[in-house]
Amino acid sequence: MATLLSLISFIIITTFAGFNIIMLFDRENLFNWPEKLGLSYLFGIGAISMEMFIMGFFKFEFVTTCILMPWIALFLFNIIRYHRLRIINTLFKKSSTPRFDIFEKLLLFLLSFEVLYTFFRALARPIESYDSVSIWALKAKILYLARTIPVDFFHMISTTFHGIHADYPLLVPFSEVWFYTFFGNFNDYLVKIIFPLNFLAFLLVFYSVLRRLTENRKISLLFTFILASVKQFNDYATIGSADLQMAVYCFLAFIFLFMWHRYEKTSYLATSIISCIFAFWTKNEGSVVLLITLILLTSSLFTKKKPIFAVSTLFILFVTWLFFKASLHLGSDIINISAFKTLSFSDIYKRLIAIAYEYQKHIFGFKKWNLIWIVFLYFVIVRFKGLFRDYRYIMIPIGGILLTYTAVYMITPQDIHWHLSSTASRLLIHILPLATYFIALNINNIYEK
C-alpha cells in the first residue's frame, strides 16, 4: 500500500510540475483536460530531468524537497498571476460531450486494453535490454549513487563502460534518477512505469489534437487505437529505451507548430518550442527535430508572425549544447564524415542498396507496423500535388528526418548491415505518429466528402 501511495504521489507531483509550465503560457485556456493532463506529465518528466541536470552541473545534491521547491514557487506565482484559483478550474475545461455509440465504446475498450496490457508488459520485467541498461539505466544509477553529477562523470562513462554513448542527452537517465530519488531506493521493476506513463500521456494528447483538427470523435478514437496497437510502437513503451519519448516530443513539436501556423495562438507555439527542447534533450536525433523546427520558424520570420524569441531560444540552446560537448571532448561513434570521404562509387551504391532494402522490409513489415507505411505511401502518392501546400508541417519533418537518417547511414563508420538491422526499426518510430496523423487527416477528408 505504501508503495502504491508513493507511486501515485510520484505521478501527481511530476504532472504538477508540467501543469505549472503550461499555466505560464496558456492564458487562453486552449487545452482540454485530457490534453492538459497528457502534456503536464510529458512536460513534467522532461522539465524535472533538465532541472536535475542543472542542479548536478552546479554540484547541488539531488534531494526531493530541493527538486520540488522551484515548482512550488512557480505554483504560487501562477496563483498570484491569475488572482483566483482559476488555475485549478482550468484543468477541467467544460465541453459538451455527446454519448458514445457502440462503435466508440468498442474502440475505448480496445484502447484501454492496449494501454493496460502495455503497463503489464512493462512492469512484468526489470530493465533488461542491452541498450536500456548500457545507454540509459547505468548512467541513472551512477548519478543516483553520487547524488549529483560526479566531476569525472562524462570521462568515466566514455572510457570505462562499453556502448554507453557518453555524448547522448540525458532526459531518460535523469527521469530514472528522479524516480529513484523520490522513492529513496533502486527499483528496477517499478521504475519502468515511467515509459508506459509516457505512452498513456501521449495517447491523450494525440487523441485531443486529432479531435480538434478533424472534429470527428470516431476518426480520432480509431487512429489513436491504431497508433497504440502498432507493435513496434507499444513495444518501446515497455523496454526502458528513449525512442518512444523521442517520437512523442518530435510529434508534439511539429503538430503544435502546425496548429500555431493555422490558428496563430501563442500557446501552441510555446508548446511546440518546449516539445522541441525536450526532443533535443532526449536523443542526439533530437538535433534534427530542432534544426527542422528552426528552418520552419525562420521561414515565418518573413511573415507577420515573426517568432524571433522562439528562433533565438532554439539557436542558443543548440550552440550551447555543442560547446558543452566540445568542452568535454564528447564525440560520436555513429557519425564520421572522414569515413564518407574514403567511400568509392561502388561503396556508395552498395550502401544505398542496403538502405533501400532495409526500408522496404519495414514498409511491408506487417508484423511490426501493421499497414501504416503502405497506407502512408498511398496517400503521399494520391495527395502528391498538395503535399507541401496542405501538409508541409508534417511532410517536411518526415522527409527531413528520413533524409538525415539516410545520410548518417551513408557516412557511419559502423558496418552498414549491422547498423541498419540494429537501428532502422527504432528510428522509424520517431516519425510514426506524424505518419499516422497524416493518414488520419486524409481519411477524415474522405469521410467528410
C-alpha positions in Angstrom: 0.0 0.0 0.0 2.8 2.4 0.9 4.5 1.7 -2.5 1.2 2.4 -4.3 0.7 5.7 -2.5 4.3 6.7 -3.3 3.7 5.8 -6.9 0.5 7.9 -7.1 2.4 10.8 -5.4 5.2 10.5 -7.9 2.8 10.7 -10.9 0.8 13.6 -9.3 3.9 15.6 -8.5 5.5 15.1 -11.9 2.3 16.1 -13.5 2.0 19.1 -11.2 5.4 20.4 -12.4 4.3 20.2 -16.0 0.9 21.7 -15.3 2.5 24.8 -13.9 4.7 25.2 -17.0 1.5 25.0 -19.2 -0.2 27.6 -17.0 2.6 30.0 -17.6 1.6 30.4 -21.3 -1.9 29.0 -21.6 -3.7 32.2 -20.6 -6.5 31.5 -23.1 -7.2 28.0 -21.7 -6.9 26.4 -25.1 -6.3 22.9 -23.9 -9.0 20.5 -22.8 -8.5 18.3 -19.8 -7.1 15.1 -21.5 -4.7 17.2 -23.5 -3.6 19.2 -20.4 -3.1 16.1 -18.3 -1.1 14.4 -21.0 1.1 17.4 -21.7 1.5 18.1 -18.0 3.1 14.7 -17.4 5.2 14.8 -20.5 6.5 18.3 -19.7 6.9 17.5 -16.1 9.1 14.5 -16.6 11.2 16.4 -19.1 11.5 19.6 -17.0 12.4 17.8 -13.8 15.1 15.8 -15.6 16.5 19.0 -17.1 16.3 20.7 -13.6 18.3 17.8 -12.1 20.9 18.1 -14.8 21.4 21.8 -14.0 21.5 21.0 -10.2 24.1 18.4 -10.9 26.1 20.7 -13.1 26.4 23.2 -10.2 27.1 20.3 -7.8 23.8 20.5 -5.9 22.7 17.3 -4.2 19.7 15.5 -5.5 17.1 15.9 -2.7 13.4 15.6 -3.3 12.5 18.7 -1.4 15.1 20.8 -3.2 13.8 19.5 -6.6 10.3 20.4 -5.7 11.0 23.9 -4.4 11.0 25.7 -7.8 7.7 24.1 -8.8 6.1 25.1 -5.6 7.3 28.7 -6.2 6.0 28.5 -9.7 2.7 27.3 -8.5 2.4 30.3 -6.1 3.4 32.6 -8.9 0.7 31.3 -11.1 -1.9 31.7 -8.4 -0.8 35.3 -7.8 -0.7 35.9 -11.5 -4.3 34.7 -12.1 -5.6 36.3 -8.9 -8.1 33.5 -8.3 -8.0 29.7 -8.2 -8.8 29.6 -11.9 -5.5 27.7 -12.1 -7.4 24.7 -10.7 -10.6 25.2 -12.6 -8.9 25.3 -16.0 -7.8 21.7 -15.6 -11.4 20.7 -16.2 -12.4 22.8 -19.3 -16.1 22.4 -19.8 -17.3 21.0 -23.1 -20.4 19.3 -24.4 -19.7 15.6 -24.9 -22.4 13.6 -26.8 -22.9 10.0 -25.7 -20.6 7.3 -27.1 -22.2 5.0 -29.6 -21.4 1.2 -29.7 -18.5 1.6 -32.1 -16.9 4.3 -30.0 -17.4 2.2 -26.8 -15.7 -0.7 -28.6 -12.8 1.5 -29.6 -12.5 2.8 -26.0 -12.5 -0.8 -24.6 -9.8 -1.9 -27.1 -7.7 1.2 -26.5 -8.0 0.7 -22.7 -7.0 -2.9 -23.0 -4.0 -2.0 -25.1 -2.8 0.6 -22.6 -3.3 -1.8 -19.6 -1.5 -4.6 -21.4 1.4 -2.2 -22.1 1.6 -1.4 -18.4 1.6 -5.1 -17.6 4.3 -5.9 -20.0 6.5 -3.0 -18.8 6.2 -3.9 -15.1 6.5 -7.7 -15.6 10.3 -7.5 -16.1 13.0 -5.2 -14.8 15.1 -3.0 -17.2 17.0 -5.7 -19.1 17.5 -4.9 -22.8 21.2 -4.1 -23.6 20.6 -0.5 -24.8 18.2 0.3 -22.0 20.8 -0.8 -19.4 24.0 0.4 -21.0 22.9 3.7 -22.5 20.3 4.9 -20.0 19.9 2.9 -16.8 23.6 2.6 -15.9 24.0 6.3 -16.1 21.0 6.8 -13.9 22.4 4.5 -11.2 25.8 6.2 -11.3 24.1 9.6 -10.9 21.7 8.4 -8.2 24.5 6.9 -6.1 26.6 10.1 -6.5 23.6 12.3 -5.6 24.9 14.8 -8.2 26.9 14.7 -11.4 30.4 13.5 -10.4 33.3 15.6 -11.6 34.6 12.9 -13.9 31.2 11.5 -14.9 31.4 12.0 -18.7 35.1 11.0 -18.9 34.3 7.9 -16.8 31.4 6.7 -18.9 33.2 7.3 -22.1 36.3 5.4 -21.2 35.2 2.8 -18.6 31.9 1.4 -20.0 31.4 -0.1 -23.4 28.5 1.1 -25.6 27.2 3.7 -23.1 27.4 6.7 -25.6 28.7 9.5 -23.3 27.5 12.1 -25.9 23.8 11.2 -25.6 21.4 13.7 -24.0 20.2 12.7 -20.5 16.4 13.1 -20.3 15.9 9.3 -19.7 18.7 8.8 -17.2 17.6 11.8 -15.1 13.9 10.7 -15.4 15.0 7.4 -13.7 17.2 9.3 -11.2 14.1 11.4 -10.3 12.1 8.2 -9.7 14.9 6.7 -7.6 15.3 9.9 -5.6 11.6 10.2 -4.9 11.4 6.6 -3.7 14.7 6.7 -2.0 15.9 3.3 -3.4 16.5 1.3 -6.6 13.5 -0.5 -8.0 14.3 -1.8 -11.5 10.8 -3.1 -11.9 8.7 -0.1 -10.8 11.0 2.5 -12.4 9.8 1.2 -15.8 6.4 2.7 -15.2 7.9 6.0 -16.5 7.7 4.6 -20.0 4.1 3.3 -20.3 3.1 6.6 -18.5 4.7 8.4 -21.4 2.7 6.2 -23.7 -0.6 6.9 -22.0 0.0 10.6 -21.7 0.9 10.8 -25.3 -2.2 9.0 -26.4 -4.3 11.5 -24.5 -2.7 14.4 -26.4 -2.7 12.6 -29.8 -6.4 12.0 -29.5 -7.1 15.6 -28.4 -5.2 17.3 -31.1 -6.6 15.0 -33.8 -10.1 15.6 -32.4 -9.5 19.4 -32.6 -8.5 19.3 -36.2 -10.9 16.7 -37.6 -13.8 17.5 -35.3 -14.6 13.8 -35.6 -14.6 11.7 -32.4 -14.8 8.3 -34.3 -11.8 9.1 -36.5 -9.8 10.4 -33.5 -10.5 7.3 -31.4 -9.9 4.9 -34.3 -6.5 6.3 -35.2 -5.4 6.7 -31.6 -6.2 3.0 -31.2 -4.4 2.2 -34.5 -1.2 4.0 -33.3 -1.4 2.4 -29.8 -1.7 -1.1 -31.4 1.3 -0.8 -33.7 3.6 -3.4 -32.2 6.9 -1.6 -32.7 5.5 1.5 -31.1 4.0 0.0 -27.9 6.9 -2.4 -27.5 9.1 0.6 -26.9 6.8 1.7 -24.1 7.9 -1.4 -22.2 11.7 -1.8 -22.5 13.1 1.4 -20.9 14.6 3.0 -24.0 14.3 6.6 -25.3 12.9 6.1 -28.7 9.2 6.4 -27.8 9.8 9.6 -25.9 11.8 10.9 -28.9 8.8 10.1 -31.1 6.4 11.8 -28.6 8.3 15.1 -28.4 9.0 15.1 -32.1 5.3 14.8 -32.9 4.3 17.5 -30.4 7.0 19.9 -31.7 5.7 19.7 -35.3 1.9 19.3 -34.7 1.7 22.3 -32.4 3.8 24.3 -34.8 1.3 23.4 -37.5 -1.5 24.4 -35.2 0.2 27.7 -34.4 0.5 28.4 -38.1 -3.2 27.6 -38.6 -4.7 29.3 -35.5 -2.0 31.9 -34.6 -2.2 31.1 -30.9 0.9 31.8 -28.8 0.1 28.8 -26.6 0.6 26.4 -29.5 3.9 28.0 -30.4 5.1 27.7 -26.8 4.1 24.1 -26.7 5.9 23.4 -29.9 9.1 25.0 -28.7 9.1 23.3 -25.3 8.5 19.9 -27.0 11.3 20.6 -29.4 13.7 21.4 -26.5 12.7 18.1 -24.8 13.2 16.2 -28.1 16.7 17.7 -28.2 17.2 16.6 -24.6 16.1 13.0 -25.3 18.4 11.8 -28.0 21.0 13.0 -30.4 18.4 12.6 -33.1 16.6 15.5 -31.4 19.1 17.8 -33.1 17.4 17.0 -36.4 14.0 18.0 -34.8 15.5 21.2 -33.5 17.1 22.2 -36.8 14.0 21.4 -38.9 11.9 23.4 -36.4 14.4 26.3 -36.8 14.1 26.2 -40.5 10.3 26.2 -40.4 10.3 29.1 -37.8 12.9 31.0 -39.8 10.6 30.9 -42.8 7.9 32.5 -40.7 10.2 35.5 -39.9 9.3 36.8 -43.4 5.6 36.8 -42.5 3.6 38.9 -40.0 4.2 36.2 -37.2 7.9 36.8 -36.7 8.7 34.2 -33.9 12.1 35.9 -33.1 12.2 34.8 -29.5 11.5 31.2 -30.4 14.2 31.1 -33.1 16.7 32.8 -30.7 15.9 30.4 -27.9 16.4 27.2 -30.0 19.6 28.6 -31.7 21.2 29.5 -28.4 20.3 26.1 -26.9 21.7 24.2 -29.8 25.0 26.2 -29.8 25.3 25.9 -26.0 24.9 22.1 -26.1 27.5 21.8 -28.9 30.0 23.9 -26.9 29.3 21.9 -23.8 30.0 18.6 -25.6 33.1 20.0 -27.3 34.5 21.2 -23.9 34.2 17.7 -22.6 35.6 16.2 -25.9 32.4 14.1 -26.4 32.5 12.8 -29.9 30.1 10.5 -31.7 31.0 6.9 -32.8 28.0 6.9 -35.1 28.8 9.9 -37.4 32.2 10.0 -39.1 32.5 12.3 -42.1 36.0 11.1 -42.8 34.6 7.6 -43.5 32.5 9.1 -46.2 35.5 10.7 -47.9 37.1 7.2 -48.4 33.9 5.7 -49.9 34.2 4.7 -53.6 31.3 4.9 -56.0 30.9 1.1 -55.6 30.7 1.5 -51.8 28.1 4.3 -52.1 26.0 2.1 -54.4 26.2 -0.9 -52.1 25.2 1.3 -49.1 22.2 2.7 -51.0 21.0 -0.7 -52.0 21.3 -2.0 -48.4 19.5 1.1 -47.1 16.7 0.8 -49.6 16.3 -3.0 -48.9 16.1 -2.3 -45.2 13.5 0.4 -45.6 11.3 -1.8 -47.9 11.4 -4.5 -45.2 9.8 -2.1 -42.8 7.3 -0.8 -45.3 6.0 -4.3 -45.9 6.7 -5.4 -42.3 3.1 -6.1 -41.2 4.2 -7.9 -38.1 5.8 -4.8 -36.6 4.0 -1.9 -38.3 0.6 -3.2 -39.5 -0.3 -1.4 -42.7 0.8 2.0 -41.6 3.6 2.6 -44.1 1.8 1.2 -47.1 -1.2 3.4 -46.4 1.1 6.3 -45.8 2.8 5.9 -49.1 -0.6 5.5 -50.8 -1.7 8.9 -49.6 1.6 10.5 -50.3 1.2 9.5 -54.0 -2.5 10.4 -54.1 -2.0 13.8 -52.4 1.4 14.5 -54.0 0.4 17.8 -55.7 -0.8 19.3 -52.5 1.7 17.7 -50.0 3.8 20.7 -49.3 0.9 23.1 -49.5 -1.5 21.4 -47.2 0.7 19.2 -45.1 4.1 20.8 -45.1 4.4 20.8 -41.3 4.0 17.1 -41.4 5.8 16.2 -44.6 8.8 18.4 -44.3 9.7 16.9 -40.9 9.1 13.4 -42.1 11.1 13.9 -45.2 13.9 15.8 -43.4 14.2 13.2 -40.7 14.3 10.3 -43.2 16.9 12.1 -45.4 19.1 12.9 -42.3 19.0 9.3 -41.0 19.8 8.0 -44.5 22.7 10.4 -44.7 24.0 9.1 -41.4 23.9 5.6 -42.7 25.9 6.8 -45.7 28.7 8.2 -43.5 28.7 5.9 -40.5 32.0 4.0 -39.7 29.9 1.1 -38.5 29.2 -2.0 -40.6 26.2 -0.8 -42.7 24.3 -4.1 -42.5 24.7 -4.3 -38.7 23.9 -0.6 -38.3 20.7 -0.9 -40.3 19.5 -4.1 -38.7 20.1 -2.7 -35.2 18.7 0.9 -35.6 16.4 1.3 -38.5 13.4 -0.2 -36.8 13.9 2.1 -33.8 14.5 5.3 -35.8 11.3 4.8 -37.8 9.4 5.1 -34.6 10.3 8.8 -34.4 8.1 9.6 -37.5 5.4 7.0 -36.9 3.0 9.3 -35.0 3.4 12.0 -37.7 2.7 9.4 -40.4 -0.4 8.1 -38.6 -1.7 11.6 -38.1 -1.2 12.3 -41.9 -3.2 9.2 -42.7 -6.0 10.2 -40.2 -6.3 13.7 -41.8 -6.7 12.2 -45.2 -9.2 9.5 -44.1 -11.2 12.3 -42.4 -11.2 14.3 -45.7 -12.7 11.3 -47.5 -15.2 10.8 -44.6 -16.4 14.4 -44.8 -17.0 14.1 -48.6 
